[in-house]
Amino acid sequence: MPAPAPWEKLDCEQLNPKIARQMTSGEDATIARVLIAKDGVVPRHSHRSEQYTMILSGALKFIFDDGEVVVRPGHVLVIPAHVPHAAVALEDTVDIDFFAPRREDWINKQDSYLRETGERK
């Protein structure tokens, strides 16, 4: 039987000065807790996974080709597969991201777009 793992026991990877991530993956999905400091930027990208984002604290502004949306605590945003998007932390933010299928690029550390400076220009 699998055992539960508290977030605090999962490795916290500092991707850049503004973004850190804890994650775990199963056979078909990935879940992550992402910590983004105010003005931290997730550059424009897309992926084959559907993304479900839930903000625990703070606020993220997502930028899509057809507009912007601010996601705050208590809200869930669903981003379909292959839809280009970026995000900016409007304040220090903790979010939970769930992806299906799992994020092979994150697992294999082929996520260079997140390993840049991470700051709003």
Contacts in CASP RR format, 6 or more apart in sequence:
PFRMAT RR
TARGET T0000
AUTHOR 0000-0000-0000
METHOD contacts of the structure
MODEL  1
MPAPAPWEKLDCEQLNPKIARQMTSGEDATIARVLIAKDGVVPRHSHRSE
QYTMILSGALKFIFDDGEVVVRPGHVLVIPAHVPHAAVALEDTVDIDFFA
PRREDWINKQDSYLRETGERK
5 24 0 8 1.000
7 22 0 8 1.000
7 33 0 8 1.000
10 22 0 8 1.000
10 23 0 8 1.000
10 24 0 8 1.000
10 33 0 8 1.000
11 22 0 8 1.000
12 20 0 8 1.000
12 21 0 8 1.000
12 22 0 8 1.000
12 35 0 8 1.000
13 20 0 8 1.000
13 21 0 8 1.000
13 22 0 8 1.000
13 23 0 8 1.000
14 20 0 8 1.000
15 21 0 8 1.000
15 111 0 8 1.000
15 114 0 8 1.000
15 115 0 8 1.000
16 114 0 8 1.000
16 115 0 8 1.000
16 116 0 8 1.000
16 117 0 8 1.000
16 118 0 8 1.000
17 37 0 8 1.000
17 117 0 8 1.000
17 118 0 8 1.000
17 119 0 8 1.000
18 36 0 8 1.000
18 37 0 8 1.000
18 39 0 8 1.000
18 40 0 8 1.000
18 41 0 8 1.000
18 89 0 8 1.000
18 117 0 8 1.000
18 118 0 8 1.000
18 119 0 8 1.000
19 34 0 8 1.000
19 35 0 8 1.000
19 36 0 8 1.000
19 37 0 8 1.000
19 40 0 8 1.000
19 42 0 8 1.000
19 114 0 8 1.000
19 118 0 8 1.000
20 34 0 8 1.000
20 35 0 8 1.000
21 32 0 8 1.000
21 33 0 8 1.000
21 34 0 8 1.000
21 35 0 8 1.000
21 106 0 8 1.000
21 114 0 8 1.000
22 32 0 8 1.000
22 33 0 8 1.000
23 30 0 8 1.000
23 31 0 8 1.000
23 32 0 8 1.000
23 33 0 8 1.000
23 103 0 8 1.000
23 106 0 8 1.000
24 30 0 8 1.000
24 31 0 8 1.000
24 32 0 8 1.000
25 31 0 8 1.000
25 102 0 8 1.000
25 103 0 8 1.000
25 106 0 8 1.000
25 107 0 8 1.000
26 102 0 8 1.000
27 102 0 8 1.000
28 100 0 8 1.000
28 101 0 8 1.000
28 102 0 8 1.000
29 98 0 8 1.000
29 99 0 8 1.000
29 100 0 8 1.000
29 101 0 8 1.000
29 102 0 8 1.000
30 49 0 8 1.000
30 97 0 8 1.000
30 98 0 8 1.000
30 99 0 8 1.000
30 100 0 8 1.000
30 102 0 8 1.000
30 103 0 8 1.000
30 106 0 8 1.000
30 107 0 8 1.000
31 96 0 8 1.000
31 97 0 8 1.000
31 98 0 8 1.000
31 99 0 8 1.000
32 96 0 8 1.000
32 97 0 8 1.000
32 98 0 8 1.000
32 99 0 8 1.000
32 103 0 8 1.000
32 106 0 8 1.000
33 56 0 8 1.000
33 94 0 8 1.000
33 95 0 8 1.000
33 96 0 8 1.000
34 93 0 8 1.000
34 94 0 8 1.000
34 95 0 8 1.000
34 96 0 8 1.000
34 97 0 8 1.000
35 93 0 8 1.000
35 94 0 8 1.000
36 42 0 8 1.000
36 60 0 8 1.000
36 87 0 8 1.000
36 89 0 8 1.000
36 92 0 8 1.000
36 93 0 8 1.000
36 94 0 8 1.000
36 95 0 8 1.000
37 89 0 8 1.000
37 92 0 8 1.000
38 89 0 8 1.000
38 90 0 8 1.000
38 91 0 8 1.000
38 92 0 8 1.000
38 93 0 8 1.000
39 88 0 8 1.000
39 89 0 8 1.000
39 119 0 8 1.000
39 120 0 8 1.000
40 88 0 8 1.000
40 89 0 8 1.000
40 118 0 8 1.000
40 119 0 8 1.000
40 120 0 8 1.000
41 86 0 8 1.000
41 87 0 8 1.000
41 88 0 8 1.000
41 89 0 8 1.000
41 118 0 8 1.000
41 119 0 8 1.000
41 120 0 8 1.000
41 121 0 8 1.000
42 86 0 8 1.000
42 87 0 8 1.000
42 88 0 8 1.000
42 113 0 8 1.000
42 114 0 8 1.000
42 118 0 8 1.000
43 86 0 8 1.000
43 113 0 8 1.000
43 114 0 8 1.000
43 116 0 8 1.000
43 118 0 8 1.000
44 63 0 8 1.000
44 84 0 8 1.000
44 85 0 8 1.000
44 86 0 8 1.000
45 84 0 8 1.000
45 85 0 8 1.000
45 86 0 8 1.000
45 113 0 8 1.000
46 82 0 8 1.000
46 83 0 8 1.000
46 84 0 8 1.000
46 85 0 8 1.000
47 81 0 8 1.000
47 82 0 8 1.000
47 99 0 8 1.000
47 103 0 8 1.000
47 105 0 8 1.000
48 81 0 8 1.000
48 82 0 8 1.000
48 101 0 8 1.000
49 81 0 8 1.000
49 99 0 8 1.000
49 100 0 8 1.000
49 101 0 8 1.000
49 102 0 8 1.000
49 103 0 8 1.000
50 78 0 8 1.000
50 79 0 8 1.000
50 80 0 8 1.000
50 81 0 8 1.000
50 99 0 8 1.000
50 100 0 8 1.000
51 77 0 8 1.000
51 78 0 8 1.000
51 79 0 8 1.000
51 97 0 8 1.000
51 98 0 8 1.000
51 99 0 8 1.000
52 76 0 8 1.000
52 77 0 8 1.000
52 78 0 8 1.000
52 79 0 8 1.000
52 97 0 8 1.000
52 98 0 8 1.000
52 99 0 8 1.000
53 60 0 8 1.000
53 62 0 8 1.000
53 71 0 8 1.000
53 76 0 8 1.000
53 77 0 8 1.000
53 79 0 8 1.000
53 95 0 8 1.000
53 96 0 8 1.000
53 97 0 8 1.000
53 98 0 8 1.000
54 74 0 8 1.000
54 75 0 8 1.000
54 76 0 8 1.000
54 77 0 8 1.000
54 95 0 8 1.000
54 96 0 8 1.000
54 98 0 8 1.000
55 71 0 8 1.000
55 72 0 8 1.000
55 73 0 8 1.000
55 74 0 8 1.000
55 75 0 8 1.000
55 93 0 8 1.000
55 94 0 8 1.000
55 95 0 8 1.000
56 73 0 8 1.000
56 94 0 8 1.000
56 95 0 8 1.000
56 96 0 8 1.000
57 73 0 8 1.000
57 92 0 8 1.000
57 93 0 8 1.000
57 94 0 8 1.000
58 72 0 8 1.000
58 73 0 8 1.000
58 89 0 8 1.000
58 90 0 8 1.000
58 91 0 8 1.000
58 92 0 8 1.000
58 93 0 8 1.000
58 94 0 8 1.000
59 70 0 8 1.000
59 71 0 8 1.000
59 72 0 8 1.000
59 89 0 8 1.000
59 90 0 8 1.000
59 91 0 8 1.000
59 93 0 8 1.000
60 70 0 8 1.000
60 71 0 8 1.000
60 87 0 8 1.000
60 88 0 8 1.000
60 89 0 8 1.000
60 90 0 8 1.000
60 93 0 8 1.000
60 95 0 8 1.000
61 68 0 8 1.000
61 69 0 8 1.000
61 70 0 8 1.000
61 71 0 8 1.000
61 87 0 8 1.000
61 88 0 8 1.000
61 90 0 8 1.000
62 68 0 8 1.000
62 69 0 8 1.000
62 70 0 8 1.000
62 71 0 8 1.000
62 77 0 8 1.000
62 79 0 8 1.000
62 85 0 8 1.000
62 86 0 8 1.000
62 87 0 8 1.000
63 85 0 8 1.000
63 86 0 8 1.000
63 87 0 8 1.000
63 88 0 8 1.000
64 83 0 8 1.000
64 84 0 8 1.000
64 85 0 8 1.000
65 84 0 8 1.000
69 77 0 8 1.000
70 90 0 8 1.000
71 77 0 8 1.000
71 95 0 8 1.000
79 85 0 8 1.000
88 120 0 8 1.000
103 111 0 8 1.000
104 110 0 8 1.000
105 111 0 8 1.000
END
